Amino acid sequence: MLLRDVTLRDGLQLTGKLLPVDRKVEVVRTLLAAGVPALEIGSMARPDLVPPMANTMELVAALTPAELERCWLWVATPRHVEKAAAAGVRNFQYCFSVSDAHNRANIGRDTEASVAAMPEAIRLAHAAGGSIQLCLATAFTCPFTGAVDPARVLAIANDPRTDGAADIVLADTLGQAYPAQVGALVHAVRTGSPRRRIVFHGHDTWGLGVANSLAALAAGAEMVDGALGGLGGCPFAPGASGNTASEDLLFATRPGWFTPGTLATLVGLSESLLTELGEPGRSRTAEGARSKADAFEWVIPGS
């Protein structure tokens, strides 16, 4: 399992607060040094609509090419790809919603318009020597129209205009999906569309973030998204709340690089960040790590 930590993009979106660039750089470098394989560090969304993303390009400029190789940026148009590529970005998450209603609220156009623009976004990403993902928000439910037909997801996954995307991200934007549903959609995409790495992006709104992520992995997903402390959500999706906590995903899956010392580092970073932002912590693993069960190696000494 590969974790992509999305604290600096999806995690910050709902906070309304702009973290200074030097603090964002510190978060990036702490996470990468801890062993987190991939990060989502920002977006090209309009800063008047999503203020916490206003200094994304300054963050990109402050990172090294080697660091950027492990970082992803949210984009929604070919122009976004072009601008980000010129700044040094090489990993692009081209995102739109399966639901027309949410795509209009989030990006300002219907889904077909986003699909139609994707070939140019792919061309620009590849011309820059980069990689691009097909990211499908509201792959399970839409806040405006309800349940999303899996056939619509498969139609986009099989649309020739999305060829060239290395990965497909299935996003439970509202956190309303349940494990059997997640497993079924991941399996359907894995067996019924072009071979791509499948990424699951879950939210913990209904308390099933970890369970849904495990179901996605069991069905063939190779990467899952999480945010420190369960921070975040979509500002254009009423009812959406925090992401699945990175700490919880790591404690559940135990990748080889994840140790009690690594957990202590991540919990410390998470706690300081949440305090700065005035946000509550939602990670049960972080709570457990601060417990008094001293005989358990994952409890932080002296907590």
Secondary structure, DSSP 4 states (H G I P E B T S, - for coil): -EEEE-IIIIITTTT-----HHHHHHHHHHHHHHT--EEEEEE-S-TTTSGGGTTHHHHHHHS-HHHHTTEEEEE-SHHHHHHHHHHT--EEEEEEESSHHHHHHHTSS-HHHHHHHHHHHHHHHHHTT-EEEEEEETSSEETTTEE--HHHHHHHHH-GGGTT-SEEEEE-TTS---HHHHHHHHHHHHHHS---EEEEE-B-TTS-HHHHHHHHHHHT--EEEEBGGG----TTSTT--PBPBHHHHHHHH--TT--HHHHHHHHHHHHHHHHHHT-----HHHHHHTSS-TTSTTSPTT-
